[in-house]
């Protein structure tokens, strides 16, 4: 086991939780381990199993969903954290929770909810992750939310970097927890961000190939993939091409992880950090790819947008998904009595609170529940193949 570095997050020095908790015999877990477990046991985490990753409301058992993606991110993040001597439990908690705020239908659903909420401050899945974990989840009798540590909340708020002008949901979380939004987050949060990129860059290729929307010939034209393909075919010259896709993905993940670890070690050493406080004050991210790998990864993303995410079949599904989300928002605004009883009972007074309450309910929906509610309260909808 790698010794923990002095700039790793230390649960014994956590800034604590918003609400004081009574001591209880719940096993020998530290603060970050409790955070991880609270996230795993939450309703919001369980619902990720029926939320879109790449393919909307997938009817195939072999495609990834938000839940399996989050587990894969956590596996990659924990490996990187272990090698760099960081806190594995905080890293895992951040990886597992990073997508909890996503509404149904992935980015298509988020785009529709953002537009529908424009007069009420908009919608952002990152801010909604904090809102969900701090307010909407209610498993405890004395306070709202999961009562996570400051370090977990901070990492979720700014794992993509400092935030100068937060949107309303994140601003509310910051007002309550003082998340120091203008500084960089912990190295654990920075690892979670790059683990997310590594996971979806590669696993989306795998799902795209499985769905028949990508071909090996297409992806071989991408420089980063071409390098991996040469390594794989050299190792397995007698294996049929269609049997090598999985090995290509594994090889590519390994190359990206190794590059990130080497580059991050160089950055940490050059920055001369000696504590978590030094990390936050460094003024730049200390976890990252080398310039060459960063450029290659950006080229891979451009390819994926052009050939998978913006594939005609995906765009047709996105259009239908946006129609479902916008239709639900309009229906609940016209008649909030359509909300389930527990949501009706907590309906606030006045705008923008009412619209935000409705958005909270819709954002928590799974793909299939959103479709069923649309059909129940709005009407039938023609869905493209794949729904």
Residue pairs with C-beta under 8 A, 6 or more apart in sequence:
1 82
2 82
2 83
2 84
2 85
3 85
4 10
4 85
4 86
4 87
5 84
5 85
5 86
6 274
6 275
7 187
7 268
7 273
7 274
7 275
7 276
7 278
7 279
8 85
8 86
8 87
8 187
8 188
8 276
9 32
9 86
9 87
9 90
9 151
9 186
9 187
9 188
9 276
10 87
10 276
11 30
11 31
11 32
11 33
11 87
11 89
11 90
11 149
12 30
14 31
14 32
14 149
14 150
14 151
15 149
15 150
15 151
16 149
16 150
17 31
17 147
17 148
17 149
17 150
18 134
18 143
18 145
18 147
18 176
18 177
19 142
19 143
19 147
21 147
26 34
29 37
30 89
31 149
32 87
32 89
32 90
32 93
32 149
32 151
32 152
33 89
35 89
35 90
35 93
35 146
35 148
35 149
35 152
36 89
36 90
36 92
36 93
36 96
38 139
38 146
38 147
38 148
39 45
39 93
39 96
39 97
39 100
39 133
39 146
39 148
40 96
41 139
42 100
42 133
42 137
42 139
42 146
43 137
43 139
44 100
44 132
44 133
44 136
44 137
44 364
45 67
45 70
45 96
45 97
45 100
46 67
47 364
47 366
48 65
48 66
48 67
48 70
48 99
48 100
48 102
49 65
49 66
49 67
49 68
49 366
50 57
50 65
50 366
50 367
50 368
50 369
51 65
51 66
51 67
51 99
51 102
51 104
51 105
51 106
51 366
51 367
52 58
52 65
52 66
52 102
52 104
52 105
52 106
52 108
52 109
52 321
52 367
53 63
53 64
53 65
53 66
53 68
53 69
53 106
53 200
53 204
53 207
54 63
54 64
54 106
54 204
54 207
54 208
54 308
54 309
54 314
55 63
55 207
55 211
55 314
55 317
55 386
56 105
56 106
56 108
56 314
56 317
56 318
56 320
56 321
56 367
56 386
56 387
57 105
57 367
57 368
57 371
57 386
57 387
58 65
58 386
59 386
59 387
60 210
60 211
62 210
63 207
63 210
63 211
64 72
64 203
64 204
64 207
66 99
66 102
66 106
69 99
69 199
69 200
69 203
70 95
70 96
70 97
70 98
70 99
71 96
72 199
72 203
73 95
73 96
73 98
73 192
73 195
73 196
73 199
74 91
74 92
74 95
74 96
74 195
76 95
76 195
76 198
76 199
76 253
76 257
77 91
77 92
77 94
77 95
77 191
77 192
77 195
78 88
78 91
78 92
78 95
79 257
80 86
80 91
80 191
80 194
80 195
80 257
80 260
80 261
80 264
81 87
81 88
81 91
81 92
81 188
81 191
82 88
83 261
84 187
84 191
84 261
84 264
84 265
84 268
86 187
86 188
86 191
87 188
90 151
90 152
90 155
90 186
90 188
91 188
91 191
91 192
91 195
93 148
93 152
94 152
94 155
94 156
94 159
94 188
94 189
94 192
95 192
95 195
95 196
97 129
97 133
97 152
97 156
98 129
98 156
98 159
98 192
98 196
99 125
99 129
100 129
100 132
100 133
101 124
101 125
101 126
101 127
101 128
101 129
101 130
101 131
101 132
101 363
102 109
102 110
102 125
102 128
102 363
103 109
103 110
103 113
103 123
103 125
103 128
103 325
103 362
103 363
103 364
103 365
104 321
104 324
104 325
104 362
104 363
104 365
104 366
104 367
104 369
104 370
105 112
105 318
105 321
105 322
105 324
105 325
105 367
105 370
106 321
107 318
108 317
108 318
108 319
108 321
108 322
109 321
109 322
109 324
109 325
109 370
110 123
110 124
110 125
111 318
111 322
112 321
112 322
112 323
112 324
112 325
112 326
112 329
113 123
113 325
113 329
113 359
113 362
113 363
114 122
114 123
114 124
115 326
116 123
116 325
116 326
116 329
116 330
116 359
117 123
117 329
117 355
117 356
117 359
119 351
119 352
119 355
120 351
120 352
120 355
120 356
120 359
121 167
121 168
121 169
121 352
121 356
122 167
122 168
123 169
123 359
123 363
124 167
124 169
124 170
125 363
126 156
126 157
126 160
126 170
127 166
127 167
127 168
127 169
127 170
127 173
128 169
128 360
128 363
129 156
130 153
130 156
130 157
130 169
130 170
130 173
131 169
131 172
131 173
131 360
132 360
132 363
132 364
133 145
133 146
133 148
133 153
133 156
134 144
134 145
134 146
134 148
134 153
134 173
134 176
134 177
135 144
135 145
136 144
136 145
136 360
136 364
137 144
137 145
137 146
138 144
138 145
139 146
140 146
140 147
150 177
150 179
151 186
151 188
153 173
153 177
153 179
154 177
154 179
154 180
154 185
154 186
154 189
155 185
155 186
155 188
155 189
155 192
156 189
157 163
157 170
157 173
157 174
157 179
157 181
157 185
158 179
158 181
158 183
158 184
158 185
158 189
159 185
159 189
159 190
159 192
159 193
160 193
161 184
161 185
161 285
162 181
162 182
162 183
162 184
163 170
163 181
163 182
164 181
164 182
166 174
166 181
170 181
173 179
174 181
180 280
183 280
183 281
184 190
184 279
184 280
184 282
184 283
184 284
184 285
184 286
185 280
186 276
186 279
186 280
187 264
187 268
187 279
187 286
187 287
190 285
190 286
190 287
190 288
191 287
193 287
194 260
194 287
194 288
194 289
197 297
198 253
198 256
198 257
198 260
199 253
201 252
201 256
201 297
201 300
201 301
201 304
202 249
202 252
202 253
202 256
203 249
204 304
204 308
205 214
205 219
205 225
205 249
205 304
206 245
206 246
206 249
208 214
208 304
208 307
208 308
209 215
209 216
209 219
209 245
213 307
213 308
213 311
213 313
213 314
214 307
214 308
216 229
216 241
216 242
216 245
218 307
219 225
219 303
220 226
220 229
221 303
222 299
222 300
222 303
223 296
223 299
224 252
224 293
224 296
224 297
224 299
224 300
225 248
225 252
225 300
227 255
228 248
228 251
228 252
228 255
229 244
229 248
231 251
232 244
232 247
232 248
232 251
233 244
235 247
236 244
236 247
255 293
256 289
256 293
256 297
259 289
259 290
259 293
260 287
260 288
260 289
260 293
262 290
263 288
263 289
263 290
263 293
264 286
264 287
264 288
267 285
267 286
267 287
267 288
268 286
271 278
271 282
271 284
271 286
272 278
273 279
273 282
273 286
279 286
288 294
289 297
308 314
313 384
313 385
313 386
316 384
317 383
317 384
317 386
317 387
320 381
320 382
320 383
320 384
320 387
321 367
323 381
324 370
324 371
324 374
324 381
325 362
325 370
327 374
327 378
327 381
328 362
328 370
328 373
328 374
328 377
328 378
329 355
329 358
329 359
329 362
331 338
331 377
331 378
332 338
332 339
332 358
332 361
332 362
333 354
333 355
333 358
336 344
336 347
336 354
336 358
337 344
338 377
339 347
339 358
339 361
340 361
343 357
343 361
346 357
347 354
347 357
348 354
348 357
362 370
365 373
371 381
371 383
371 387
374 381
375 381
